[in-house]
Amino acid sequence: MSAGLILTLIGIGILDSLNPSLFFAQFYLFLTPRPMLRILSYIAGVLTVNAIGGWLILNNARTVIASLFASINPDVLTLLQIIIGVALLLFGVLYQATPSAEKEKKPHSLHPLYTFGFGMLVMLNEITTALPYFIAIEEIGRAKLSFIGNLASLALYNVVFALPLLAFLGLFLLFQERFATGIAAIRVWLKTWIPRILRIATTVFGVFLILDGVL
């Protein structure tokens, strides 16, 4: 796994992790009694869908991707990269970075098995916003890594993707009482700033893809 691929996966993983729905669902669980096990099972559910989905896509598409890229003119691939960059740039420019009135997602039960399934459902519900993950899988496929290399690449991506969720869990463990009372303020901050950060990150990543393709 090259340094370029590692940096690409880390960058895309950070961009992909800025998903307000994942945080709001986690914060609801923070407000429940003794939430530790529930939150861990919720994060495990999110990562299970991400990891299994990524592995299936990568393996089913690996030979197809290899033959496809071998048959396509490199200039066409560069053009596709520029088009993706333009799409991301337009998304960043046109995205309304204002707090939404999205209804908060809640599990039907607080049993860890249900919160595990809840994490899976939340992640499946976000499949329409999984473009960064698809780009990351494409980059892994193009690298033509070994079995271990593919596993390591997907693991790296998902660790980076889960860092914000794990960071909030760590803050909860360190400052349980103050964290519980400050959840409302944190949720307001996230609802205000995460869309803005996502807008900036998408714009920057789109510009990077365009410049890289042009150069």
N, C-alpha and C positions, 0 to 999 in steps of 0.2 A: 504494500500500500504506500503510494508516494506521498510526499509532504503536500503536494498540490491537492490530491484527493482528500487528505485529512482536513486541510483548511477549508475546502469546498463543503465537505459534509458538516463541519462545525458551523460554518456560516449559514448554510441552509437550515440546519437543525435549530439554530437560535431563532431564525426568522419563523420557522414553522411552530416553535413553542409559544409564540406570542398569540395565544388563542384565548380570548376572554371566557369562553364557555367552559373550558377546562378549569379555570381558576374559580369561577363562580360556583360551579358544582362542588369543588373541593371546599370552598369556604362554608357552604351549607353544612357539610359534614363536620367542620370545625365546631359548629354550634351545638352539635349533639353530645350527649354524655359519653365520656371516655372514648373519644373519636379515633384514637391511634390506630387500632386494628382496621377500622372502617376506611380510613384514609389510605393506609397501606394497600388494602385490597382494591380500593378504587384506582390507585396509581398502577397496580399490577394489571387490572383490567384494561386500562388505557394502553399500557405497553404491550400487552398480549396481542391486542388487535393490530397495533402498529408493527410489531415484530413478525407475527405470522403473515399478515397481509404483505409486508415488504418482502419476506422470504418467498412467498408464493409467486408474487409478481416477478421478482428477480429470476427465479428458477424457470418459471414458465416462459418468460420472455427472453432469457439469456441467449439461447441459440437464435431466436428470431432477431433479437437486437444485433447480435454479431453478424448475421448474414445481411441484415438490413443495412447496417452501417458500411459493410464491405461493398455493397452494391450501389450505394449512394455517393455521388460526387461530393468531395469535401467542401466545395463551394456551396452546395445545397445545405449541408449540415451547418455551415457558418451562417447562412441566410436564416435557417430555422432558429438558431441561437439568437440572432438579432431580432427576429420576430417575437420570440419569447421575451426578450429584454424590453422591446417596445410595449408589449402587453403588460408586463409588470410595471413599467414606468407609467403607462396610462392608468393602471389600477391605483398606483400610489398618488397620482395627481388628482384623479376623480373621486377617490375614496372619501366618504364623508366621515371625518374623524371626530364625530360627536357622540356623546353617550347615547346608547340605544335603550329602548324600553323592552328589551328582550325578557321574556318570562323565564324565571329561574328554574333550572332543571332539578328535580328531586327524585330520589329512589323511592320505590313503593314500600320498601322495608329497610331497616337499619342493620339487618344481619349482614355480616361480612360477605357472605355469598351473594347477597343482593347488591351490595355496593361494588363487588367485583364485576357483576353483570352490568351494573349501572355505568361503571367506567368503560366497559366495552361498548355499550349503547351510545354513550356520549361521543366516543371516538368514531364509531360507525356513522353517527349523525353528522360528523364533521368531514366526511369523505369528499364533499364538494369543495372543501378548502385545502385539499391534500396535494395541490399542484407542486409545492416545494418538495414534498416527499417523493413524488413521481420523478422530479428532476434529479433528486439525489440517487434514486434507484437507477435511473438512466446512466448517471455518471459512474456508478459502481459497475453496471453491466459493460460499459465501454472500456473500463479498466481491465477486463478479462482476468479477474483474480482467481485464486484457488478457492476451494471449498472453505478453508479456514479464513482466507482473506475476505470472502463475502460475509462470513459470520462476524468477523471483527469489524467490518465496515458498518453493517447494520447495527451491531451492538454500540459502536461509537455514536452513530446518529441518534439512536434511541436514548442513550445516556444523556446526550446534549439536550434532546427534546424534553426529557423528564426533569432536567435541572431546576427550572423554576418551581415545579410542583414539590420537588424534594427540598428546595430552599425554604419554601413556606412551611413545610413540615418541620424542618430544623428550627425555624424561628418559633414555631409553636412549642416545641420541646424546651427551648431555652427560656422563653418568656410566656409561659402558659396563661397566667392571669391577665397580664397586660395585653397579650396578643388577642385573647378572647374579647376583651373590651374594645380593642382597636380594629376588629374585623370590619365593622361598618365603615370606618374611615378608609381602610385599605381597599375595600370594595369600590368605594367612590373614586379613589385614586386610580385603581385599575380601569374602571369604566371610562375615566377621563383620559388617561395617558396611554393605555395599551393600544387603542386605535391610532393614536398619533405616532407612537413608536413604530407600529406596523406600517403606517403610511410612509414614514421616512425610510425604514429598512427596505420596504418593497421598491421604493423609488431608487435608492442607492444601488440595490442589487440589479435592478433593471438597467440602470446606467452602466454598471460594471459589465453586464452581459453584452450590451451594445458596443461599448468601447473595445472589449476583448475580441468580439467578432469582427469589428471594423479593422482593428490593428492586425 
